Amino acid sequence: MIPTCLPASLFLFSLCSAGVKVSPAALTVSPSRSQFFKGESVTLICEDENSSDGGTVRRNTTRGTRTECEGWGKLDGLMCNISYLFPHDSGLYWCESMSGSSSSSSIQLSVSGGSVILQSPVLPVMEGDDVTLSCRAKSPAHNLPAAFYKDGSFIGDGPSGHMTLLHVSSSDEGLYKCSISGQGESPSSRISVEEKPSTTSSLFLLYGLSSLSAGFVLVLLVLLVKRQIKRKSKGNQEDGEESITYSDVQILQRKQQKNKPNGENDPPAVISTVTTDEVSYGQIIIRETRKRDYKPEPKVVYSTLR
């Protein structure tokens, strides 16, 4: 039964997975931020769902394009470590599968030789979430009042060096930076916002999956019924030789005929009806006719004629 159902299972799986977007390669940054001071360290982790060996980290900087970790970092399994960052390490980083067939989204990392950096999410944020921006000075380490900017325009002050963007949307995408009085200004970092799946889309997806599941069950039931009918029909064909119906059979012995010498009898008469629609055995009755006693004819005596 499994071979019969397997194509339907594969069809259902292909329909369910048609609208699902899977990212085979992903890049993780630790610590999770996009700006670093010169001399800090960073770890880049590359994961590829299609390969147990993961992937490789590549980057584009002023020092080269599509260069691998071995040329500018230390490779340790799936991790690429940069123990001491320089401003020339600023650039685009991404994870690429070993076969080169797929890659993750690129991440912009900035290394500042100055005294101020902006701590912002390194990965895209989900629409509707809150995002906190932090303006950090290299020295002193405690938080200082900061001013924040988007696409070069002032958007507000942060008394303690922090600013929260509430319920972000696509309109909040852009380049952000901050400045601390007497310390300097940070490089700019881009914040990207991903659209959150709507409730209607989620319900539609659930409804579609439920409909597909119900359809699969229905197809399975139809296959089972057809298989049972086919099996029964095949069994009837194999038993075809025995599908004979005998009606009441009466075997009658005929009377002995007078003109048959030596008591010869005619062969018994057999009356039967045969049909092939169904198996049914009727009652068999064997009847013997009684022999009649015939009185012998008197012998003829001829006397002597004179």
N, C-alpha and C positions, 0 to 999 in steps of 0.2 A: 504493500500500500504506500510505502514511502516514496518509491519512484514516481507514482502517479501524482502525489501531492507536491513533489519538489518543485516542478515548474511554477505552480501557483504560488508557492512560498517565495520563490525568487522574484516573481512578478510583483507580489505584495511588498517585498523588501525594497525593490527598485522604485516603486511609487512612493513609499514612505520616505526614502532617502533622497528623492529627486530635489526637494526644496530645501534640504539641509545643507548649509555651507560649513564645510569642515576645513580648518586650517591645519595642514599637515606639519608645518614647521612653525615654531614659536621661539622668540627671543625674550629672555628674562634678564633684567638688570638689577644688580644688588650692590649698594643700596638703590632703592627704586626712586631715582630722580634723574633729571636730564642735565643738571649743571654740577660741576665739581671744581674745587680749587686745585691749583697746581700742586702736585706732590701727593694728592689723595689717591686711593686705590679703588678699583671697581672690578666686579666679577660679572661676566656675561655667560649665560647658560643657554645653550642651543638644544632644542628638543625637536625631533621629527617623529610623528606618529607612525609613519610608514616604514621606519627603519629602527632596528634595535640599537644601531650604532649612533643614533641621533643625527646631527648635522654638523656643519662647520660655520663658524662666525666669519663674516667678511665685512669690509668697511671701505668707504670712499673718503679720503682725506686729501690734504694738500700734498701728502707724501706718496700718494698712489691710489689706484682704483682697484676694487675687487680683490684686495689683498687679504690673505688668510691670517688666522691668529698666530701661527708660528713665526710670522715675520715681525710682529710688534707686541706680542703677548706670550704668556706661558700656557700651553695647553695641558689640561688635567682632566682626562676623560671627556665629559660633555661640557666642561667649564673652561673658559678662557679668562685668565687673570692678567690684569694690568696693575702692577704693584706701585708704579709711580707715573702719574699722569702729567703730560706736558700740553701746553696750548695747541701744539700741532696734532694732538690726538683728537681734536674736535672734528666731528664729521658725522656721516651716516653709517649706522651699523645695522646689520640684519643677519638672520639665520638662513642658511641654504642647505637643502638636502644633499647627501653625499653624491647622489646621481645628478644633481643640478636641475632636476625637473620641477622643483617647487621651492618657494622661499617665503619668509615671513615679511610683514610690513617693516619698513626701515624706521629706525629710531635716531633722532638727532641728539648727540651728546656734545656738550660744550664744556671746555676746560678754560677757566678764567685765570689769568695771571694777576688779576686785580684783587680787591679786598671784599667784594660783594657778589653774592650769587642769589639766584631765585630758585627756591625749591618748589617744583611743580610736578604734576603727574607725568611720568615718562611715556605711559601708554594712553591711548584714547579713553576718555571717560564716557559713561553712559548718560544719555539724555535724562534729565530729571534729577540727577544726583547733585550733591553739594561738593564743591571743590575748594580746598583751602590752599592759598598761596602763602609762602613764607619767604621773607627777605632776610638773608643771613650774612652777617659780617664775619670776616676771618678773625679779626681781633678788634675789640673784645668779643668774647663768645656769646655774651648775654644778648637778649633781644633788644633791638633799638627801634624807635619809630621809623616807619618807612612809607614812601609814596609808591603807588602802583600805577602802571601804564599798560594800555592795550593798543596795539598798532600805532604807538607813538602818542596816544592821547591819555591824559590823566583820568583815572577812574576812581581814585579814592586814597585815603590815608589808612595806615594800619598802626595804631598807637603802640602796639607791642610787636610790630613787625609781621603781623598776620592779616590776611584778608580772605574772606570766604565768599565765593560765588554761589548763590542759592539757586537750586533747580536749573542747572545749566541747560541750554538748548543750542541749536546750531548757530544762533546769532552770537554766542559767546566764543566761538572759535576765533583764533587769531594769535598774534605774537604778543607775549607778555614780558614785562621786565619791571624791575624795582630799583629804587635808589634810597640810600641812607645819607642823611646830611652829614657832611664831614668825612664820609667813608668812600663814597663813590657810587657807581651804577653797575648793575648786573648786565650780563649778556641777555639777549632775547631768546625765549623758548616758545615753541608753538604748543597750544592746547587744542586737541581735536576732540570732537563730540560725536559719539555714535548714536544713531537713532534707536530708541527702545522699541521692541516689538509691541504693537498695539494689542489691547485686549481682544478686539474683534479678530485680528489675525490669529491670535492664540486660540480663540474659540473655534475659528474656522479650521485651523490645523487639527485640533482635537476632534472636531466633528468629522473631518475628512478621514482621520485615522480610524475612528469608530466605524464609519461607513465601510471602509476597506476591510476592517476586521469582520464585520457582519457579512459582507460579500464573500469573503474567504470561507467562512463557516458554511454559507449556503452552497458554494461550489463544492466543498468537501462532502456535504450531505448528498448532493446530486450524484457525485462520483461513487459514493458508497451504494446508493440505490441502484445505479446502473450496473455496478459490479455484481451485486446480489442477483439482479435479474439475469445477467449474462451467465452467472454460475448455475442458476436454476435451469436455464434453457439448455446449457451444455449437458447437465445431468439428465435431462429428459431425452436428449439425442442419444446419449450413451445407453440408455435403457430402452431404446426403440424396439429392440427385438422382443422385449418382454411386454410391450404395450399391446397386448392382444386381449380382446374381450371375447369370452366364450359365453354364449347364451345358454339357456337350458338345452342340454343335449339329451335326447331320448334315444335310447337304443332299443329297438323293438325287434323281436324275433318274429319273423313271419310264420304263419301256419304252414305246417307241412302240407304240401300239395299232394293231392291224391295220385296225380298222374306221375309223381316222381318216384322212380323205383328206389328200392333200398333205403328209403327214408331220407333221401337227400334233401337238404334245406337250402333255400336261397340265402345268400349272405345277408347278415343283419342290416337293416336300413338305419342309416345315421342321418339325423336331421340336425343341422347346426347353423348358427348365424355368427359370422366373425366380423367384428369392427375393430378399428385401430384408434379410436378417439381416446379411450381411457381404459384402465385396467380394471376388470370386473369379472369375477368368476361366479357363474351361476350354478345352480344345483344340477347334478348329474343323476338322472333316474334311469335305471336299467330294469326293464320289464321283460319278463318271459311269458309268452303265451302258453297257455296250457295245451298240452297235447290231448286231442280228443281220441277217445277209444272207439275205434271203428270195429264194428262186429264183422268178423270174417264172413264172407259170403258162403252160404252152404255149398258143399261140394256137390257137384252134379254127378249123379250115379245113373249110368245108363244100364238098363237091364238088357237082357238078351231078347232081342226081337225075333220073334218067330214069324 
